[in-house]
Amino acid sequence: MTVGERLRLLLVEDSDLDAQLLMYELRQAKFDVRMRRVETGDEMRQALLEDEWDAVISDFRLPSFSAPDALAVLRESGLDLPFIIVSGTIGEETAVEIMRSGAHDYLMKDNLSRLAEALRREIREAQMRAARRQAEVALRQSENRFRMLFERSNDAIFVVERKTGRYLDANHAAERLTGRSIAEIKELTTFDITPKGAQERLERIAQTEETIEFGEVEYVRPDGAVCIAQLTAVPINQEVVFGIAHDVTEARQAQLALQRRAQELEALYTTSLRINAQIDLMPLLHTIVEQAALLLDAPMGGLYLMQQDGQTLELVVAHNFPERFLGTRLRLGEGLSGRVAQTGKPLMVFDYSQWENRANVYDAVKFRRILGAPLIVKERVIGVINVTDDQRTDPYSPEELRLLQLVADQAAIAVENARLLEALQRELTERRQAEAALRESEERYRTVVTGADVVSFMLDKNGVFTLSEGKGLAQLGLKPGEVVGRSALEMYRDYPSIVESIRRALSGQTARSEDHIGEIVFDSTYAPFFDEHGTVQGVIGVAVDITERKRAEQALHRQVKELSMLHTIAGMAIRVRTMDELIEFVTQEMGRAFYSDNFGFAFLDENREYLYPHPSYRGLTENVSRQYPLHGCVSGSVVLSGKPRRIGDVSQVSDYLMVTPDIRSELCVPINLGERVIGIINAESKQPDFFTEDDERLMVTIAGQMANAIERFRLFDAESKRRHEAETLIEAIGALSSSLELEKVLEIIINSVEQVVPFDSASIFLLEGSVLRIMMTRGVPNAEQVLNTTFPADDPLFRETIRNGHLLILDDASQDPRFNQWGGTTYVRGWMGVPLVARGEVIGYITLDSRTPAAYSTEQARLVRAFANQAAIAIQNARLFQEIQKSLRELNEAYETTIEGWSRALDLRDRETEGHTLRVTELTLKLAQAIGFSEEECVHIRRGALLHDMGKLAVPDRILLKPDSLTEDEWEIMRMHPLYAYEMLAPIEYLRPALEIPLAHHERWDGSGYPRGLKGEEIPLVARIFSVIDVWDALTSDRPYRLAWSQQATLEYIRKNAGVLFDPKVVEVFLKLWEDGKLV
C-alpha cells in the first residue's frame, strides 16, 4: 500500500484511549485512516451494512462483546475482510485457538510495531482474492454464449488432450454418462474412464486430423458399472480433440445406478504469528522439537506425522536420536506414540524399557521416561510429539505436560500452514491454467458445433433458421447454412412431431422428440433461450441420427424376447407335473408372443407311421384330421429327413397340406431325442416369407429344450415307477414279517404282487408231498371250488421250475402243450410262474395269468422273483409257527393234566378234603376275575389253587390223617407244608408264577398267619383272595371233628374278620359276588 493511501478501518474497542493510540500508530505508518469504533454486535452489523471497509481490528475482550463474537458477526455478513486481534490480556493458548477459528493475526497492545505490516499483508491478500474472483466471473461471462449448445447437448462431450488422453473439460451429459463430476473427470484420463481400447484410440487420433467414428465404447463408472456410448472424435488442433459420446446404455439395458466419488479438501488454518510466517516446514519442526526438549530438560525428542492411510505414523524429526530411526513407522496403538495417536490424549511412561506395550523397534534402546502429546487439528490427530529421557524415571509435572501440549499445538499449526501454502501454490497454478483454457474455449466449442456428426440449429422467435450446421445435414441432402432464413415450421409442416416440439420450445419449454424423416430417425432436442428479461428469443436444437441405433434396439428387443421365452420355458419345464402341461404352456406362449396364426406340436406314434397333433395345437379346427401320414406332407418330410424346413410360399411346394385357409408361409423343425426324431414343432403364417433365420434358430432351440424335457419326464416316470414298486415290496415284506398266520401271509403276497405286476388272475400253489395244493386264488372263476384243490406235483411246468430254479414266462399259454389249464383257466394267454424257494428248497410257486398275449416282461419277472424269495420264507415261517403252536397246545394240555392229577392224588390221600381242591380253584378264579385279573394271569392262579396243598405230601400220614387234635410239635410240622410246597415246585420254571398261593395262602391280614407271618399288603393279592375262598370251603364242608357251618354263619364269620384275618377289599368283592349269586 502506498504512503498516504486511505484506510477504511472498522475498530471493535470499548476504550477511547486505546483507539487513539491505535490511530496514532497507523498515521505514523503513513495511513490516511477513516475509522469507525463499535462496542456491540448490533453496532458492528449496522456498520458493515452501511459502509465499505478495508479491515477489522478487534480488542479481545469488551464488557458485552469479544473478538470471537466479532469474528462470528463478520462471517455472518459474508464479507472477506482481514480480521486482526489487538489485545493486552490474551494468552498464547487463547491466541492459538482464535487463530484456528479464522482470525488472520493477533498483536499485543504494548507492542504494535507489526500492526502496519500485518494490515498491508492481509489487505493485499484480500484484494488478490477479490481480483481473482472478478477475473473468473469475466472469463465465464465471455464463454457462456458459446457453451450454451455444449452444455445443453444430450450427448456427452469431452475435451481431451491428444497426447496423454487427459480430460480437460466436459459437459453435464458427460457427468451423467461417467458418474463423475466435471471436476473429477478433469482429474482423469481416457485410460481411467474408458480403459478398454484407450491406447488404440489415442494412436488413431494422433495419426489423423479427420473425424473418427469409434463405434461403441465402454465407460467405466466409479462403482464398476459399465455404460455404452457411440464415440465420435473431432480433432480441434494439435493439442486437443473433442470426444462426442452418445449414450446407448438404455438401449442395451446395461446402466447401473451412479455412485459419486467424494473428495474433500481439508481446510488449512493458520494460528500463531511465529508459525504463520514460516515457509519451510522441516526446519521449523526441528526447532519446535528442540525447544520442547529444552523446555522439559529432556536429552531427546521426536515428532511423528500421520500418513495418508490414517493408520500409520512416521518419525520425521528425531532430535538426538540415532539416525537409523528416522522414517520409523508405527501402527495406531503401537508403542507410546501409537497410543497417543489412537486416543488423542497425552501419555507419560516412567520407564519405557520396562513398559509392556513398548514398540518392538525400540527394544534395543534403553529409553526411560517418555512424554508424548498429540498434534490435533479440527479434532483430528495429525501427529505426535514426544520428549525422551534415557536416565530419569521421575514423572513430569503438570506444568511440563501443559508446555508440551502447547508445543504440540504449535507443531500442528506448522504442519497445517505448510500444507496450506502448498495448496495455495497449487491452486494459483491451476487457476492460471484454467484461465488459459477458458480463453481458448470459445473457439473449441464453436468447432464442436460445426464439426460434430449431428445437426445443430438455431431458430429465431418466429421459427426461422438462423443457424444450421453439422455433418448430419448430409443425411438430409442439405449443406451447412443452406436453410438459414427459411421457416422450419413451413419446411417440416408434414412432420407433426417436429412442428409440435418447435412450438413447445417457443412457448418456453424444453422438448425432445423422435423424428422420422423418410427412413432416417433423429433424436432431437429443442431448448428455448431467453433474453435478460426472461423472454423467449428463439430455439437451440440438436438432432442426432439414431437410425442404426433403432435398428439395433429392434434386434435387441427380439433377442431379449427370445431369451425371456427360453428362460420361461426352462423354468416351466421344472415346475409342471406332466408333459402335456408343458406342451400346452409353450404352445400358448409362443402363439401369443411370436406366431399368432398357427403354432403347435405333433408327435410320432409307436409304430412311427403317423404324426398326431397335440390337442393344444393352435389354429387347428374341429374338422381337421388328427393324424397325418409321414409321406406326402411337409411335417412328415421333416421327420424323415431330421432337418428343418422353412417355406416362404407354401403354394409353390407340392407336399403342403392345406389345413387352415390363407396360410402363405411355414416353418417346421424336428424334435430330436438323441439320434431319433420323436415329433415336430410347426408354425404357419398368413404373410409370405414371414419366417427368418432367427425364427428357425429359436424353434430349433425350443425343440432341443422340449426333447430334454420329454427325456426328463420319461426318466422321472420310470424312476417314480421303480420307487413305487420298491416301496410296495418293502411294505409287503414288512407286512409279511409282522404276520405268522398262513392265510394272512398268502393274502398279503397276492395283494402285493397285484400292485406291481397287474394280472387277470393269480394262484399260489404249495407243495405237499407228491401233490400241489391251491392255497390262495384271485380272479379265477369258481374260486371257492378251486381253493384247496390238489394237482399232481409232476406237472411239466412245475417240474421245470424245480429243475432250473428259475421263473417261467409263456407269451401264449394256450399254444404251449405244457399248460394244463387247471381250475378252468382256459382264457389264459400270457402266463408267468415264479417258484417259491425257501432255504434252497422249492416249496411251491405263484402263477400270474393274463388274457393278453406276451403280457409279462423280464423286468416284471425280476420284481416278482425278488418278492417271491421273501414270500417263501414268510410261508415257511407261518407253517413252522402253526406247528409250534400245535406242539405248545399239546404240551400245555399235558401240564394241566399232570397238575390236576397231583391235586386228585392229594384229595385221595386226605379223603376228608376230597373235592376241596377243585371247588376252591373254581371259586378263586371267579373272585380273581371280578377283581380284574387278566386271562393270562388267571392261568397261573388256577395252577396255584390246584397245587395249594402240594406241601402236604411231605407231611407224615400219622399227622395228616390223625383223627385227634394235633400236638404243638405236630402243628409245627403241619405249618411247614407251605414251605414244602415252595421247595417242591420252585425248580419247575413254568410253575414259578403260580407259587404265591401255595406259599402264602395261610398268611393272615393281621400278621397271625404262617409260615412267614406276613401282614396286610405284604401278603400277595392272589394269596389274600385264595385265603377267603379256602376258609369259606373249609367251614361249609363236614369234617370228622365237626359238622359243616351254614352259609350264613360262614358269611358272618368272614364279614366279622375283614380287616383282621382277611383283606377287607377282597371280602367286599366276595360278599358282592355272593349277593349277586355268582358264587353258587
Secondary structure, DSSP 8 states (H G I E B T S, - for coil): --TT-EEEEEEE-S-HHHHHHHHHHHHHTT-EEEEEEE-SHHHHHHHHHHS--SEEEE-SB-SS-BHHHHHHHHHHHT----EEEEESS--HHHHHHHHHHT--EEEETTB-TTHHHHHHHHHHHHHHHHHHHHHHHHHHHHHHHHHHHHHH-SSEEEEEETTT-BEEEE-HHHHHHHTS-HHHHTT-BHHHHS-TTHHHHHHHHHT-SS-EEEEEEEEE-TTS-EEEEEEEEEE-SSSEEEEEEEE-TGGGT-------------------HHHHT---HHHHHHHHHHHHHHHTT-SEEEEEEE-TTSSEEEEEEEETS-GGGTT-EEETTSHHHHHHHHHTS-EEES-GGG-TT--GGGTTS----EEEEEEEETTEEEEEEEEE-SS--S---HHHHHHHHHHHHHHHHHHHHHHHHHHHHHHHHHHHHHHHHHHHHHHHHHHHHHHSSSEEEEEETTSBEEEEESGGGGGGT--TTTTTTSBHHHHTTT-HHHHHHHHHHHTT--EEEEEEETTEEEEEEEEEEE-TTS-EEEEEEEEEE-HHHHHHHHHHHHHHHHHHHHHHHHHHHHH-SSHHHHHHHHHHHHHHHT--SEEEEEEE-TTSSEEEE-TT-BT--TTS-S-EESTTSHHHHHHHH-S-EEES-GGG-TT----STT--EEEEEEEEETTEEEEEEEEEESSTT---HHHHHHHHHHHHHHHHHHHHHHHHHHHHHHHHHHHHHHHHHHHHHH---HHHHHHHHHHHHHHHS--SEEEEEEEETTEEEEEEEES-TTHHHHTT-EEETT-HHHHHHHHH-S-EEES-GGG-TT---GGG-TT--EEEEEEEEETTEEEEEEEEEESSTT---HHHHHHHHHHHHHHHHHHHHHHHHHHHHHHHHHHHHHHHHHHHHHHHHHHHHSGGGTTHHHHHHHHHHHHHHHHT--HHHHHHHHHHHHTTTGGGGGS-HHHHT-SS---HHHHHHHTTHHHHHHHHHTTSGGGGGGTHHHHHTT--TTS--SSS---GGGS-HHHHHHHHHHHHHHHTS-BTTB----HHHHHHHHHHTBTTTB-HHHHHHHHHHHHTT---
